[in-house]
């Protein structure tokens, strides 16, 4: 009888301990799940800088590649993305960059992506127009000179001072952003080593950019400069202008400039960006 009572007590203790352990494990699991559910998913960082060129604060969304450490000696290429707000192209372009520098893909080197969030893209991405109907339709346009000065004198120096960068600099622009990227190429070709120009709005001001006094034609580029021009099934004028741009660049026969044109027959103005940037990075590798 005594032994049975002892065994009963021991079983009771074991059962109590087992129950306590199960409850504790359940509680830990719940806390872990709760922690995971409430933890933010961090893609990069957002900074705000003041631009004296533009007279306003500008927001930058910045993606860092895996393994980025500001204390390391490793330096990275920088990809500057126009239309770089979180609700615009920043997230999906950063995703392409991440995917293409996976070791099992290895198309693109690990790179920093700087998304320039918009304030007024019609103002920042266009030079003054002589077309009266466009002046009325887009009254804030014509500020690209100041925006280019912001990129050259403030943005690039800020990025190069604060982050681990090398000499490779890429700009990505689509539509009016493509117009701006083309203007930079024509007027300040040394600002970037790679130009990804997607569906550029070269119709602006009756295609006057083609006849403007171009620094590009007079500048001897001593470093390899790559230009990728893409357009989809977007109407005759836009398709014609994109092809015209590629042809214009090729006929300069600068040995340090290479040009690729890609026509996406199954994409339109709304869908081309992602596919074109992916293909552009394949070309730039």
Backbone bond lengths (Angstrom), bond angles and torsions (degrees), N, CA, C in turn:
res aa  C-N    CA-C-N  psi(-1)  N-CA   C-N-CA  omega(-1)  CA-C   N-CA-C  phi
1 X - - - 1.466 - - 1.528 111.00 -
2 X 1.349 113.57 -41.40 1.469 118.70 -179.05 1.519 110.34 -63.18
3 X 1.361 114.52 -43.34 1.457 118.93 -179.73 1.525 111.53 -64.28
4 X 1.291 116.45 -38.04 1.469 119.74 179.31 1.522 110.95 -64.01
5 X 1.362 115.29 -39.87 1.461 118.96 178.93 1.539 110.49 -65.93
6 X 1.344 115.32 -41.45 1.452 120.06 178.89 1.531 110.82 -61.95
7 X 1.336 114.54 -44.88 1.470 119.36 179.51 1.522 110.86 -62.75
8 X 1.327 115.93 -39.97 1.467 120.98 178.96 1.518 110.96 -61.62
9 X 1.345 115.44 -42.88 1.465 120.00 -179.90 1.530 110.89 -65.79
10 X 1.347 114.83 -42.33 1.464 118.32 179.35 1.529 111.45 -63.69
11 X 1.322 115.34 -42.55 1.474 119.14 177.95 1.521 111.30 -61.09
12 X 1.330 114.60 -38.68 1.465 120.13 -179.82 1.524 110.48 -64.86
13 X 1.351 114.75 -41.63 1.473 119.05 178.84 1.527 110.28 -64.21
14 X 1.363 115.77 -46.61 1.456 120.10 179.37 1.521 111.35 -59.53
15 X 1.314 115.88 -42.30 1.471 120.48 -179.63 1.526 110.84 -64.44
16 X 1.353 114.57 -42.22 1.473 118.96 179.38 1.521 110.99 -63.20
17 X 1.355 116.15 -43.24 1.461 120.14 178.79 1.529 111.52 -64.33
18 X 1.342 115.46 -41.79 1.462 119.76 178.31 1.518 111.34 -61.68
19 X 1.341 115.27 -44.29 1.464 119.92 179.20 1.517 111.10 -62.92
20 X 1.342 116.06 -40.17 1.466 120.78 178.87 1.529 110.79 -62.81
21 X 1.338 114.88 -43.02 1.472 119.10 179.43 1.529 111.86 -63.56
22 X 1.328 116.25 -42.45 1.461 120.45 179.74 1.520 111.16 -63.20
23 X 1.342 115.48 -43.47 1.470 119.76 178.73 1.521 110.25 -63.05
24 X 1.346 116.39 -41.26 1.471 120.54 -179.70 1.517 111.25 -64.30
25 X 1.342 115.32 -44.45 1.464 119.25 178.76 1.518 111.93 -63.08
26 X 1.329 116.23 -40.45 1.459 120.72 177.82 1.522 110.88 -62.82
27 X 1.334 114.87 -40.94 1.464 119.57 179.59 1.526 111.18 -65.01
28 X 1.369 115.79 -42.16 1.460 120.05 178.40 1.519 110.60 -62.83
29 X 1.344 115.45 -42.90 1.463 120.04 179.27 1.519 111.47 -61.88
30 X 1.346 115.21 -41.07 1.464 118.92 178.71 1.521 110.74 -64.32
31 X 1.361 115.83 -43.02 1.465 119.36 179.18 1.523 110.90 -63.02
32 X 1.346 115.58 -40.78 1.461 119.99 179.33 1.524 111.07 -63.80
33 X 1.344 116.02 -44.04 1.467 120.39 178.37 1.511 111.09 -63.62
34 X 1.336 114.62 -42.65 1.464 119.46 179.68 1.518 110.36 -63.02
35 X 1.355 117.04 -40.30 1.446 121.67 179.11 1.523 110.99 -63.49
36 X 1.335 115.73 -43.76 1.457 119.60 179.82 1.521 111.39 -65.30
37 X 1.318 116.14 -38.35 1.460 119.73 -178.55 1.519 111.75 -67.31
38 X 1.333 117.43 -31.28 1.454 121.10 -174.06 1.521 113.98 -98.99
39 X 1.344 117.50 -5.95 1.454 120.13 -178.44 1.526 110.47 -80.62
40 X 1.335 118.20 132.87 1.471 119.96 178.42 1.521 111.48 -70.95
41 X 1.313 116.45 148.22 1.462 122.34 174.40 1.522 106.66 -93.31
42 X 1.324 116.92 114.00 1.461 121.82 -173.14 1.521 110.08 -95.98
43 X 1.321 116.90 118.76 1.457 122.51 179.66 1.519 111.36 -93.73
44 X 1.296 116.57 -30.54 1.460 121.14 -178.08 1.516 109.13 -175.26
45 X 1.309 115.06 -140.66 1.456 119.24 178.83 1.527 109.48 -139.90
46 X 1.304 116.01 155.77 1.459 121.88 176.96 1.527 109.11 -119.09
47 X 1.312 116.04 128.64 1.460 120.61 178.24 1.524 108.91 -126.19
48 X 1.304 115.20 158.75 1.460 121.68 179.03 1.516 108.22 -124.99
49 X 1.313 116.42 127.57 1.467 120.08 178.14 1.531 108.86 -123.69
50 X 1.321 114.42 151.42 1.466 118.09 177.19 1.517 109.19 -94.33
51 X 1.313 116.14 132.03 1.462 122.07 178.48 1.524 109.70 -106.35
52 X 1.316 115.71 116.42 1.465 118.85 174.75 1.524 110.59 -74.75
53 X 1.342 117.14 -25.29 1.456 120.59 177.30 1.528 111.23 -65.65
54 X 1.340 115.66 -38.64 1.467 120.79 -178.06 1.527 112.66 -98.42
55 X 1.325 116.15 -15.53 1.457 120.17 -179.14 1.516 113.31 69.65
56 X 1.331 116.90 36.20 1.465 120.81 -178.01 1.522 110.28 -162.40
57 X 1.332 115.35 166.21 1.455 120.83 174.37 1.526 109.76 -83.16
58 X 1.328 115.89 143.35 1.457 120.52 178.10 1.527 109.69 -127.07
59 X 1.321 114.30 140.88 1.456 121.55 -178.15 1.521 110.38 -98.01
60 X 1.328 115.72 134.97 1.459 122.23 177.44 1.522 108.97 -119.49
61 X 1.313 116.86 130.48 1.462 122.43 171.54 1.519 107.20 -102.44
62 X 1.326 117.08 124.46 1.464 120.66 -171.88 1.522 110.37 -124.03
63 X 1.326 115.56 125.33 1.463 123.13 175.16 1.523 109.27 -102.79
64 X 1.337 115.75 132.22 1.459 121.74 176.35 1.522 110.05 -109.43
65 X 1.325 118.39 139.08 1.463 120.19 179.66 1.525 111.45 -71.28
66 X 1.313 115.59 160.95 1.462 120.60 177.59 1.532 109.72 -57.97
67 X 1.327 114.89 134.82 1.453 119.83 179.15 1.512 114.24 88.66
68 X 1.331 117.80 -2.74 1.465 119.78 179.58 1.524 109.81 -61.31
69 X 1.307 115.88 128.66 1.461 121.45 179.29 1.521 107.91 -140.72
70 X 1.331 117.55 116.35 1.466 119.70 -177.53 1.518 113.91 -61.70
71 X 1.336 117.43 -13.99 1.465 120.65 179.83 1.531 112.35 -90.60
72 X 1.337 116.49 -11.81 1.463 120.57 179.23 1.528 110.81 -76.90
73 X 1.319 115.32 165.37 1.470 120.43 176.01 1.528 112.01 -90.30
74 X 1.349 117.18 -7.73 1.460 121.15 -179.33 1.531 109.74 -65.75
75 X 1.335 115.88 135.89 1.458 120.66 178.02 1.525 109.78 -119.45
76 X 1.330 116.69 150.47 1.456 121.57 -169.12 1.527 111.88 -124.23
77 X 1.335 117.00 149.15 1.469 120.47 168.88 1.530 109.77 -63.77
78 X 1.314 115.53 155.56 1.469 120.56 178.36 1.525 109.22 -120.71
79 X 1.323 115.07 131.65 1.466 122.24 176.87 1.525 107.82 -109.97
80 X 1.318 116.46 114.82 1.463 121.60 179.90 1.526 108.50 -94.96
81 X 1.311 115.63 123.00 1.463 121.62 -174.81 1.524 110.89 -111.86
82 X 1.325 116.36 113.22 1.465 120.14 169.25 1.524 108.06 -70.68
83 X 1.316 118.31 158.20 1.472 121.68 -173.16 1.531 109.07 56.08
84 X 1.329 115.92 47.45 1.455 121.44 -171.31 1.511 115.65 -98.73
85 X 1.335 117.69 22.38 1.468 120.05 174.57 1.524 109.83 -69.94
86 X 1.331 116.09 159.89 1.470 120.90 179.33 1.522 110.84 -61.34
87 X 1.336 117.52 -34.49 1.469 120.87 -178.93 1.530 111.70 -89.15
88 X 1.321 116.87 4.44 1.468 120.91 176.74 1.537 109.02 -107.89
89 X 1.321 118.04 -114.18 1.472 119.90 -171.68 1.522 115.14 -105.15
90 X 1.323 118.37 -2.66 1.463 119.56 -171.60 1.521 113.57 -60.43
91 X 1.322 117.85 -49.14 1.465 120.66 -172.08 1.520 111.64 -66.15
92 X 1.338 117.52 -47.25 1.471 117.66 -175.70 1.528 111.75 -73.66
93 X 1.332 119.00 -29.42 1.454 120.39 176.28 1.532 110.27 -71.53
94 X 1.331 117.55 -41.23 1.466 120.27 175.16 1.523 110.37 -59.72
95 X 1.343 116.59 -36.13 1.459 120.77 177.77 1.520 112.05 -64.18
96 X 1.330 117.26 -41.41 1.464 120.93 176.90 1.528 110.03 -61.35
97 X 1.337 115.73 -45.54 1.463 120.47 -179.07 1.526 110.57 -60.76
98 X 1.339 116.49 -45.17 1.461 119.94 178.95 1.530 110.91 -60.49
99 X 1.331 116.46 -46.50 1.463 120.59 -177.59 1.527 111.61 -62.43
100 X 1.321 116.70 -43.78 1.454 120.45 -174.23 1.524 113.23 -74.24
101 X 1.357 117.61 -13.75 1.462 116.58 173.86 1.525 113.51 -106.46
102 X 1.367 117.03 13.36 1.461 119.31 167.45 1.537 108.21 -60.04
103 X 1.329 118.12 143.57 1.470 120.12 -178.42 1.523 113.64 -57.36
104 X 1.333 117.37 -33.76 1.465 119.69 -178.07 1.522 112.57 -82.55
105 X 1.331 117.18 -5.00 1.465 121.70 173.77 1.533 109.27 -106.15
106 X 1.329 114.59 -58.22 1.474 122.33 170.89 1.520 113.62 53.83
107 X 1.323 116.14 45.73 1.466 120.97 175.69 1.523 110.73 -95.40
108 X 1.311 115.74 -35.00 1.460 121.31 -175.12 1.525 109.22 -122.00
109 X 1.331 119.27 136.56 1.464 119.23 175.24 1.530 110.36 -67.94
110 X 1.310 116.58 154.79 1.461 119.77 176.19 1.518 109.23 -55.24
111 X 1.332 116.23 130.38 1.456 121.21 -171.31 1.518 111.56 -139.37
112 X 1.312 114.85 154.41 1.467 122.46 171.53 1.526 107.71 -90.45
113 X 1.325 117.09 136.52 1.469 121.27 175.79 1.528 108.39 -112.30
114 X 1.316 116.07 125.90 1.469 121.91 177.73 1.519 108.15 -112.46
115 X 1.334 116.04 106.97 1.458 121.03 177.05 1.514 110.58 -90.79
116 X 1.309 116.49 121.81 1.474 121.14 -179.79 1.522 107.92 -92.66
117 X 1.316 116.00 106.89 1.465 120.25 -178.70 1.527 110.18 -68.29
118 X 1.315 115.59 141.77 1.460 120.41 -176.60 1.524 113.20 -80.82
119 X 1.314 113.84 148.91 1.460 122.88 167.20 1.528 108.42 -112.48
120 X 1.330 115.65 -52.56 1.464 122.58 176.24 1.528 107.04 -150.76
121 X 1.316 116.48 92.87 1.473 120.25 -174.20 1.524 111.87 -67.83
122 X 1.336 117.76 -30.86 1.462 119.73 177.80 1.523 110.52 -65.55
123 X 1.304 116.91 -35.37 1.466 121.18 176.81 1.529 110.96 -71.76
124 X 1.334 116.53 -48.80 1.464 121.59 -170.24 1.516 114.47 -77.30
125 X 1.331 117.68 -27.68 1.461 120.43 -171.93 1.523 113.81 -98.99
126 X 1.332 118.61 1.45 1.469 120.75 -175.77 1.525 111.66 -125.02
127 X 1.320 115.32 145.42 1.463 121.38 170.17 1.531 107.78 -90.94
128 X 1.332 119.17 166.36 1.470 120.74 -177.73 1.531 112.07 -58.60
129 X 1.309 115.39 141.85 1.462 120.95 179.16 1.525 111.24 -111.11
130 X 1.321 114.88 152.64 1.460 120.58 175.87 1.532 111.56 -97.68
131 X 1.315 117.17 -0.30 1.461 121.42 -177.02 1.523 108.92 -86.20
132 X 1.330 116.90 114.20 1.461 121.29 -172.69 1.527 112.54 -62.32
133 X 1.325 117.20 -40.10 1.462 118.78 -178.48 1.527 111.28 -65.01
134 X 1.342 117.53 -32.39 1.465 120.78 177.81 1.527 110.78 -74.17
135 X 1.321 116.95 -33.86 1.462 120.00 175.32 1.528 110.91 -61.31
136 X 1.335 115.50 -39.72 1.465 119.75 -179.81 1.518 111.63 -74.51
137 X 1.329 116.34 -39.79 1.464 120.35 -178.53 1.527 112.12 -71.31
138 X 1.335 116.10 -32.78 1.473 121.00 -177.50 1.529 108.90 -129.51
139 X 1.311 117.62 77.15 1.469 120.77 -170.74 1.529 115.19 -67.85
140 X 1.338 118.66 -17.52 1.465 119.30 -176.89 1.534 113.03 -94.48
141 X 1.326 117.27 2.08 1.466 119.66 -172.27 1.526 112.68 -69.26
142 X 1.351 113.95 166.18 1.462 119.56 172.12 1.512 115.45 107.36
143 X 1.333 118.84 13.27 1.463 120.59 -174.21 1.514 115.83 -104.31
144 X 1.320 118.15 17.82 1.471 119.33 -174.29 1.529 113.12 -64.53
145 X 1.315 118.23 -31.53 1.466 119.84 -179.70 1.523 110.86 -60.54
146 X 1.315 116.34 -43.83 1.473 120.10 178.62 1.522 110.98 -68.58
147 X 1.325 117.30 -36.06 1.462 119.96 -179.13 1.531 110.33 -69.61
148 X 1.311 117.43 -38.42 1.460 120.62 176.40 1.531 109.86 -64.28
149 X 1.330 116.36 -39.29 1.475 120.08 176.41 1.529 110.70 -63.09
150 X 1.310 116.94 -37.91 1.475 121.52 175.45 1.528 110.30 -60.06
151 X 1.324 117.14 -45.87 1.467 121.00 179.70 1.522 110.39 -62.34
152 X 1.332 116.18 -47.41 1.459 121.08 -174.54 1.525 113.36 -72.01
153 X 1.330 116.95 -45.53 1.459 120.81 -169.96 1.523 114.48 -96.83
154 X 1.333 117.16 -16.98 1.464 119.02 -176.40 1.527 113.13 -124.91
155 X 1.318 116.70 -51.88 1.465 119.34 -174.05 1.527 112.21 -67.50
156 X 1.321 117.23 -56.93 1.463 119.10 -178.92 1.531 111.94 -59.29
157 X 1.340 119.99 -45.79 1.468 118.79 177.00 1.530 113.02 -60.45
158 X 1.330 117.71 -36.75 1.465 120.39 178.56 1.529 110.77 -63.70
159 X 1.319 116.92 -46.75 1.468 121.21 -179.11 1.528 110.20 -64.11
160 X 1.311 116.91 -43.84 1.460 120.70 -177.59 1.527 112.29 -69.18
161 X 1.313 117.03 -28.82 1.463 120.81 178.60 1.523 111.78 -77.27
162 X 1.323 117.25 -36.13 1.459 120.50 -170.21 1.528 115.23 -100.02
163 X 1.340 117.45 -13.29 1.457 119.51 -175.87 1.528 110.25 -132.91
164 X 1.328 115.53 164.44 1.466 122.24 -175.86 1.525 109.08 -84.22
165 X 1.323 116.81 95.11 1.460 121.51 -173.65 1.519 111.43 -120.85
166 X 1.340 115.36 151.55 1.458 119.17 170.77 1.524 109.69 -109.01
167 X 1.317 118.15 -164.06 1.469 120.41 -172.13 1.528 114.13 -83.47
168 X 1.348 117.80 -5.89 1.466 120.47 -178.75 1.527 110.47 -81.24
169 X 1.336 116.13 121.64 1.469 121.46 -178.14 1.525 109.16 -133.39
170 X 1.316 115.57 123.52 1.461 122.03 -178.89 1.517 109.47 -115.85
171 X 1.323 117.10 140.84 1.460 120.99 172.09 1.522 108.77 -117.91
172 X 1.326 116.18 138.62 1.462 122.65 177.35 1.521 108.68 -120.79
173 X 1.335 116.25 125.24 1.451 120.04 177.88 1.512 111.05 -142.31
174 X 1.314 116.05 139.61 1.469 121.53 179.87 1.520 110.42 -127.17
175 X 1.312 117.86 140.70 1.459 124.43 179.41 1.537 109.25 63.15
176 X 1.333 119.29 -118.95 1.463 119.44 175.82 1.523 110.80 -63.20
177 X 1.332 115.95 -31.22 1.460 119.55 173.81 1.521 111.62 -64.38
178 X 1.341 116.90 -34.22 1.452 120.98 174.46 1.520 112.11 -67.25
179 X 1.329 115.71 -35.74 1.470 120.71 174.59 1.523 110.08 -61.41
180 X 1.332 116.84 -45.66 1.462 120.61 179.81 1.526 111.11 -64.25
181 X 1.337 117.08 -44.56 1.467 120.06 178.91 1.520 111.02 -59.36
182 X 1.328 116.77 -38.45 1.465 120.75 177.57 1.520 110.95 -67.54
183 X 1.322 116.72 -40.74 1.467 119.89 178.12 1.526 110.54 -61.54
184 X 1.334 116.80 -42.03 1.470 120.05 177.69 1.522 110.10 -62.01
185 X 1.332 116.50 -44.56 1.465 120.78 178.78 1.519 111.17 -58.44
186 X 1.326 117.25 -42.25 1.458 121.24 -178.38 1.531 112.62 -73.06
187 X 1.333 116.73 -36.09 1.461 119.90 -171.07 1.532 114.56 -104.90
188 X 1.338 116.44 -29.50 1.469 121.22 -179.24 1.531 108.86 -137.16
189 X 1.320 117.96 60.58 1.461 120.44 -170.18 1.519 115.05 -61.27
190 X 1.322 117.84 -22.72 1.461 120.61 -178.15 1.532 113.45 -82.40
191 X 1.321 116.92 -4.09 1.466 119.09 -179.58 1.523 111.68 -65.96
192 X 1.334 117.30 -29.82 1.466 121.33 -179.16 1.520 109.83 -135.44
193 X 1.329 114.46 154.08 1.464 119.56 175.87 1.525 111.50 -96.97
194 X 1.332 116.98 -19.54 1.465 121.62 178.75 1.523 109.51 -134.42
195 X 1.329 115.63 134.81 1.459 121.85 178.72 1.525 108.94 -122.07
196 X 1.331 116.17 118.77 1.465 121.14 174.43 1.524 106.72 -108.38
197 X 1.321 115.53 107.25 1.462 121.93 -171.64 1.528 108.12 -115.47
198 X 1.323 116.14 111.36 1.463 121.44 -173.34 1.535 109.73 -113.96
199 X 1.315 116.09 125.68 1.471 122.24 176.86 1.527 112.12 44.12
200 X 1.328 117.64 55.47 1.472 119.68 -175.19 1.521 112.67 -67.96
201 X 1.313 115.98 140.77 1.477 121.83 -179.69 1.527 109.77 -84.88
202 X 1.313 115.64 62.70 1.460 121.15 -176.44 1.520 112.74 -74.45
203 X 1.336 116.45 -6.55 1.464 120.78 174.65 1.528 111.35 -67.18
204 X 1.332 116.63 -15.69 1.462 121.12 -175.27 1.536 110.95 -55.33
205 X 1.304 116.13 134.04 1.465 123.70 179.92 1.525 111.40 53.12
206 X 1.343 114.67 45.02 1.470 120.64 177.58 1.531 112.66 54.08
207 X 1.333 115.52 42.62 1.469 122.07 175.31 1.524 112.34 60.71
208 X 1.320 116.92 29.88 1.469 119.83 -175.24 1.524 112.96 -66.10
209 X 1.323 117.01 -19.37 1.465 119.40 -179.28 1.533 111.12 -61.73
210 X 1.319 116.84 -31.37 1.462 120.01 179.97 1.533 112.02 -66.82
211 X 1.306 116.05 -29.74 1.467 119.64 -177.22 1.523 113.11 -101.90
212 X 1.341 116.37 1.47 1.468 119.77 -179.21 1.522 110.12 -71.23
213 X 1.323 116.12 158.27 1.457 121.35 176.52 1.523 108.39 -65.00
214 X 1.328 117.39 110.38 1.453 121.53 -169.53 1.529 112.10 -102.54
215 X 1.328 115.64 118.65 1.458 120.53 174.57 1.522 110.20 -63.70
216 X 1.331 115.85 -30.98 1.465 121.17 -179.63 1.525 111.39 -55.29
217 X 1.320 116.66 -39.63 1.460 120.83 -177.49 1.532 111.58 -70.50
218 X 1.324 116.57 -23.15 1.462 120.47 -175.34 1.523 112.78 -103.24
219 X 1.319 116.63 -10.30 1.456 120.56 -173.46 1.521 110.86 -93.70
220 X 1.315 115.58 129.84 1.458 119.89 173.83 1.527 107.63 -89.66
221 X 1.305 115.64 108.55 1.460 120.25 -178.54 1.527 108.68 -83.57
222 X 1.323 115.46 118.99 1.455 121.30 -176.05 1.521 112.78 -91.33
223 X 1.316 117.10 -7.39 1.461 120.94 177.08 1.528 108.65 -117.92
224 X 1.332 114.79 153.36 1.462 119.77 179.28 1.518 110.25 -60.95
225 X 1.319 116.85 123.83 1.461 122.48 178.17 1.520 108.46 -120.69
226 X 1.320 116.03 125.74 1.461 120.96 -177.67 1.522 110.17 -112.31
227 X 1.327 114.95 136.80 1.466 120.97 179.26 1.526 108.35 -126.52
228 X 1.319 115.34 125.08 1.463 121.45 177.46 1.522 107.64 -116.78
229 X 1.314 116.52 120.73 1.466 122.49 -179.15 1.526 108.36 -115.22
230 X 1.322 116.16 129.05 1.467 120.35 -179.47 1.518 110.38 -133.17
231 X 1.330 115.42 149.18 1.453 121.39 174.92 1.526 107.99 -151.57
232 X 1.309 115.65 151.81 1.459 120.41 177.35 1.517 111.08 -107.80
233 X 1.309 115.10 -162.04 1.456 121.01 176.87 1.526 106.99 -81.37
234 X 1.345 115.61 86.76 1.464 121.10 -166.04 1.527 112.78 -129.07
235 X 1.295 116.50 20.69 1.456 118.98 -179.13 1.510 110.96 101.30
236 X 1.317 115.30 149.49 1.450 121.26 -172.76 1.512 114.85 -58.37
237 X 1.325 117.44 -41.93 1.457 119.64 -173.54 1.524 111.18 -68.56
238 X 1.334 116.76 -45.67 1.463 119.39 -178.42 1.523 110.65 -66.46
239 X 1.321 116.98 -39.90 1.461 120.45 178.39 1.530 110.62 -64.93
240 X 1.324 116.19 -42.49 1.471 120.96 179.99 1.528 110.53 -63.42
241 X 1.325 116.87 -43.14 1.465 120.61 -177.91 1.524 111.80 -66.51
242 X 1.334 117.37 -38.57 1.466 120.22 178.93 1.532 110.22 -64.16
243 X 1.318 116.56 -43.72 1.470 120.58 177.69 1.533 110.37 -64.68
244 X 1.314 115.72 -39.00 1.461 121.01 179.30 1.527 110.51 -62.15
245 X 1.324 116.25 -40.17 1.462 120.99 178.86 1.527 110.63 -62.47
246 X 1.323 116.80 -48.33 1.464 120.36 179.79 1.529 111.03 -60.42
247 X 1.321 116.25 -43.03 1.469 120.74 179.53 1.527 110.34 -65.01
248 X 1.312 117.08 -42.69 1.469 122.34 179.11 1.524 110.72 -57.80
249 X 1.326 116.38 -43.55 1.464 121.16 -178.08 1.529 111.27 -70.38
250 X 1.312 116.16 -39.94 1.464 119.85 -177.53 1.526 112.46 -66.58
251 X 1.305 116.20 -36.26 1.465 118.44 -174.26 1.533 112.73 -74.03
252 X 1.345 116.74 -7.58 1.462 119.19 175.76 1.520 111.34 -72.54
253 X 1.324 116.25 -23.02 1.472 122.66 175.54 1.525 112.77 54.57
254 X 1.304 115.92 40.63 1.456 120.77 173.65 1.524 108.00 -83.17
255 X 1.314 117.53 121.35 1.468 121.00 -173.91 1.529 112.70 -63.91
256 X 1.316 116.83 -20.69 1.464 120.14 -179.40 1.525 113.04 -96.05
257 X 1.328 116.71 6.38 1.464 120.81 177.63 1.525 108.73 -117.27
258 X 1.309 116.64 123.67 1.465 120.20 174.66 1.524 108.32 -117.41
259 X 1.317 115.73 142.50 1.467 121.74 -171.98 1.522 109.61 -129.71
260 X 1.321 114.88 136.34 1.467 121.16 175.41 1.520 108.94 -128.55
261 X 1.327 115.50 131.78 1.473 120.67 174.83 1.518 108.75 -114.95
262 X 1.340 115.38 136.34 1.470 120.10 -179.15 1.524 109.11 -135.36
263 X 1.323 115.05 123.96 1.465 121.48 176.60 1.525 108.79 -102.32
264 X 1.334 115.99 119.67 1.465 122.17 179.78 1.522 108.86 -98.41
265 X 1.315 116.38 95.30 1.458 120.83 -173.71 1.527 112.68 -67.23
266 X 1.334 117.25 -25.78 1.468 120.59 -177.43 1.525 113.74 -97.06
267 X 1.335 117.76 6.63 1.468 120.87 -179.29 1.525 109.71 -116.88
268 X 1.334 114.89 153.66 1.461 120.55 175.53 1.524 109.33 -119.55
269 X 1.327 116.53 -172.10 1.465 120.37 -174.60 1.532 111.72 -63.49
270 X 1.319 116.71 -27.06 1.464 120.24 -178.06 1.520 113.00 -85.58
271 X 1.331 117.92 -22.35 1.467 120.13 -171.21 1.528 114.06 -113.45
272 X 1.307 118.72 -7.05 1.460 120.65 -169.75 1.530 114.52 -74.50
273 X 1.319 118.36 -28.38 1.462 121.62 -166.81 1.531 113.21 -55.21
274 X 1.323 117.01 -51.34 1.459 120.71 -174.36 1.528 111.22 -63.01
275 X 1.329 116.05 -48.98 1.459 120.44 -178.58 1.529 111.51 -63.29
276 X 1.319 115.89 -41.07 1.463 120.18 -177.01 1.523 111.34 -66.62
277 X 1.315 117.25 -42.49 1.468 119.78 -179.33 1.526 110.60 -65.90
278 X 1.328 116.82 -40.10 1.466 120.37 176.86 1.531 110.26 -57.89
279 X 1.329 116.45 -49.77 1.456 121.16 -179.51 1.536 111.46 -65.09
280 X 1.329 116.43 -35.28 1.456 120.42 179.28 1.525 110.45 -62.50
281 X 1.314 117.03 -42.37 1.456 119.60 179.67 1.531 111.02 -66.89
282 X 1.322 116.92 -33.74 1.475 119.03 174.23 1.526 109.84 -61.82
283 X 1.314 116.45 -40.72 1.461 121.48 179.82 1.518 112.00 -66.88
284 X 1.335 116.44 -38.00 1.458 120.82 -175.23 1.515 113.87 -77.71
285 X 1.319 117.97 -13.06 1.481 119.77 -173.63 1.544 112.37 -60.57
